[in-house]
Amino acid sequence: MASDGAVRDRRLTRLLGVAVAATLLSMSSMSAATEAAQPPPGGGRGGPPPNGQAGAAIDLTGYWVSVVTEDWRYRMVTPPKGEYGGVTMTAAGRQIAGAWDPAKDEAEGNQCKSYGAAGVMRMPGFLHVTWENANTLRIDTSAGVQTRLFHFGAAAPPPGEPTWQGYSAAEWERAAGQPRSGNLKVVTTRMKAGYVRKNGVPYGANTVLTEWYDRVTTPTGDTWINVTTEVNDPQYLAGPFVTTSHFKKLPDGSRFKPEPCSAR
């Protein structure tokens, strides 16, 4: 469990991420007011709002491109072995990072280790977000040709082997008094061990990944998603690894060109 200080750090990072987007984008208060004025899900008949697509607090569907506003040297290129700025690892984590060998990963069929759920959203590239069904939100990434599935309303994950993207349980977090406004919270477990950075910074199979998806809209019509990510892995990370990634909405999928995983 994260310490009170870690929780405060995560909340501060998320607030700072939203503030950065607000500064860059000049958020539109008119758009928020329009959404708030819409009737609550279910026609205002009372009771909890529906899950999944029917109860969506925000619309995340469409094509998106990553906007790299921070950590350029760790995201736009593969940093050299030993450059781990901003990540605090345990002794076991440092040992694995120090032994990073992309050629060995490729030879063992592990070229996707940095494209798992705890790392793929930091990869520069494109997203395609759709509803696979009424209770499953789907994200396809151009980076590594990965598919993430966010499950709403599931009591527990079904049995199965760990995968790169793991199992993600999702829920809408709604603003008080605004049933059509809020954010998406996603908790992912049962992941295969991978990298939070492409140069071998590890996370283990017992990692818990928590994400918050916020949507902001500008007066000029630009729409962004801010994704605040918290990676908790006491095996390899000395504390929560918290980042915020930004994505801008595109008019269509003409630039969405999937590229396979690469260990280098």
HELIX and SHEET records of a PDB file:
HELIX    1   1 ASP A    4  LEU A   25  1                                  22    
HELIX    2   2 SER A   29  ALA A   37  1                                   9    
HELIX    3   3 PRO A   41  GLY A   44  5                                   4    
HELIX    4   4 GLY A   52  GLY A   55  5                                   4    
HELIX    5   5 TRP A   72  ARG A   75  1                                   4    
HELIX    6   6 ALA A   91  GLY A   98  1                                   8    
HELIX    7   7 PRO A  102  ALA A  107  1                                   6    
HELIX    8   8 LYS A  113  TYR A  115  5                                   3    
HELIX    9   9 VAL A  120  ARG A  122  5                                   3    
SHEET    1   A10 GLY A  62  VAL A  67  0                                        
SHEET    2   A10 PHE A 126  ASN A 133 -1                                        
SHEET    3   A10 THR A 136  THR A 141 -1                                        
SHEET    4   A10 THR A 147  PHE A 152 -1                                        
SHEET    5   A10 TYR A 167  ALA A 175  1                                        
SHEET    6   A10 GLN A 178  THR A 189 -1                                        
SHEET    7   A10 VAL A 208  THR A 217 -1                                        
SHEET    8   A10 THR A 223  ASN A 232 -1                                        
SHEET    9   A10 PHE A 241  LEU A 250 -1                                        
SHEET   10   A10 GLY A  62  VAL A  67 -1                                        
SHEET    1   B 2 ALA A 143  GLY A 144  0                                        
SHEET    2   B 2 GLU A 259  PRO A 260  1                                        
SHEET    1   C 2 GLY A 194  TYR A 195  0                                        
SHEET    2   C 2 PRO A 202  TYR A 203 -1                                        
END                                                                             
